[in-house]
Every structure is written in C-alpha cells, then in structure tokens.
Amino acid sequence: MAQVGSGLPEHEAAAAQREHRTHAELRQTPADVLIIGSQVVYGTVGMSAALPVLHREGLHVLAVPTIVLSAMPHYANCHAVPHDAGWLADTLNDLVVLGLVDEITTIATGYFASAEQVEVVATWLRQIRLSHPHITVVVDPTIGDYDVGVYTAPGIDAALREHLVPLATGLVPNAFEFSHLTDQADDPVAAARAMLGEHGQWVVVTSSEVAGETVTDLIITRDSTTQVSNPLVVTGAKGAGDVYAAALVAGLHNKMTLVDAATHAAATVHAGLTARAL
C-alpha cells in the first residue's frame, strides 16, 4: 500500500520508503529472519526466548508479536494484550512495502493468540509463497505440552492444522502437539509425512521419546528418518521448544544440513537447561 498522504502512486511511494531506510535507520545490515510469536516482559518463552538465541548466532531478526504479556500465565500476576489481527496483517504488509521481506531467508511462526491471527498470517504467507518462493517457512505449531495440556485459545489448533501447517517448509512440534495434530499414532513417520503440504520438506518432533535418562528428537523428511538423542534434563523450566526452534532456524540459515541444525538445536537446549542460562 502507498504511504498515507504521500500523493505518489503505490510503487513510487514504496520506493521512496525503501530509500528512506538508507537514511533513517542506524542498522543497515539486511534482515535475515522474520519471527512471529508471543513476547513476555519477564521470562524466557516465545520470542523472548528465541531472540537471544538468534542474536547470538549473528542474525538480524524482524520480530512481530502476536501478544505481549507481563510474564508467563503461570504467574498469578500476569496481564496480556493480544494484538488485533488487523494490526498483524497491516504490519506484515508494511514489511513487504519496506522491502524487508526481499532480504530474509526464513519466516518462523510460534504462539498465536487467536484463530483469526493464524488465518491472517496464512493468507499473507500464501502471497509470500508466490512472490518469494525461496523463503523457508518454519512453523512451530504451538498448542501445549503434556504437563499442562492445551494452553492456546479454542480454535487455534484447528486453524493451524487447516491453514498454516500446509504452508510450512518445516514443522517443529513437540510430542504432545504432534499427537494432537495427527491421527496416526501407531505410525509416526507416516503421520509426519501426511502433515507435509505442497511446500513441506520435513518435520522435527522434539522429545518424541523419553527413555531412561535419554530424550530423543525425531527428524522426518519425505524419504528419510533420523534420531538425535541427548541426556535428559529433568526440569520444570518453560521455553525449551522456543529455544530449539530458534537454534534450528539459525542453523538452517547458516547453511547447516537439517540433521546438523537439529543436532545443534538439541545441544543448545541441553546446554541451556543444564546451565539454566538461556
């Protein structure tokens, strides 16, 4: 869309805004990754967990919050403001006009506050798939976990399954989310491959198996399966999945193979849980 009040045709207004970036912005390095998810003032979940990982890896990140919370909802004192789906749509379109989507390699999604947000992002991603087919789309279908159950709003799981999962290059569900989104529990490999849409290449199921003192992640592509194991760290800390997805995205951006990126992500989570310094 053209800049309001510019008096210029749409393409000229967009070009003018892109030119203005070269004068107005302190940081001139191209953007690498766009992430969409939750943000907390205090805590290490959502984008507040992902951003430190991505920044440590040297990535320039565009972060679009779906909701801003004072702290995790586990606390009695937690106040949250979900962003309107219309604002989300406008923000994503602004990033296109500013030329930022031309720069990135990856779009990653996490927590959504409403099914309408999921639909808005999916509609936008369909356009991006046409205009920027090289961009990798990583979907962490955030729904819940075994210790707390489903913690997203009603309808989000169905919206993810119907609208967003089919657009993903890769999916990063935990074992609970994977079982929630599929109906082939007896054959996880077939279930994972059934999730892949037209652009889908892989599914990484985190904590797919916990046996003794070992936790295993399952990496499934259209023609291979690989397991990555690490020592189990017993903890109640939240945000490990967000850290994993961020480290995986960083690894892929930095030209690692999928298995190497998943191994890197698992090691990042293990180190963080061990040190409790994510």
Stockholm file with secondary structure:
# STOCKHOLM 1.0

chainA/1-278         MAQVGSGLPEHEAAAAQREHRTHAELRQTPADVLIIGSQVVYGTVGMSAALPVLHREGLHVLAVPTIVLSAMPHYANCHAVPHDAGWLADTLNDLVVLGLVDEITTIATGYFASAEQVEVVATWLRQIRLSHPHITVVVDPTIGDYDVGVYTAPGIDAALREHLVPLATGLVPNAFEFSHLTDQADDPVAAARAMLGEHGQWVVVTSSEVAGETVTDLIITRDSTTQVSNPLVVTGAKGAGDVYAAALVAGLHNKMTLVDAATHAAATVHAGLTARAL
#=GR chainA/1-278 SS CCCTTCCSCHHHHHHHHHHHHHHHCSCCSCCCEEEEEEEESSSSSTHHHHHHHHHHTTCCEEEEEEEEESSCTTSSSCCEEECCHHHHHHHHHHHHHTTCTTTCSEEEECCCSCHHHHHHHHHHHHHHHHHCTTCEEEECCCCEETTTEECSCTTHHHHIIIIIGGGCSEECCBHHHHHHHCSCTTCHHHHHHHHCCTTCCEEEEEEEEEETTEEEEEEEESSCEEEEEEECCCCCCCCHHHHHHHHHHHHHHTTCCHHHHHHHHHHHHHHHHHHTCC
#=GC SS_cons         CCCTTCCSCHHHHHHHHHHHHHHHCSCCSCCCEEEEEEEESSSSSTHHHHHHHHHHTTCCEEEEEEEEESSCTTSSSCCEEECCHHHHHHHHHHHHHTTCTTTCSEEEECCCSCHHHHHHHHHHHHHHHHHCTTCEEEECCCCEETTTEECSCTTHHHHIIIIIGGGCSEECCBHHHHHHHCSCTTCHHHHHHHHCCTTCCEEEEEEEEEETTEEEEEEEESSCEEEEEEECCCCCCCCHHHHHHHHHHHHHHTTCCHHHHHHHHHHHHHHHHHHTCC
//
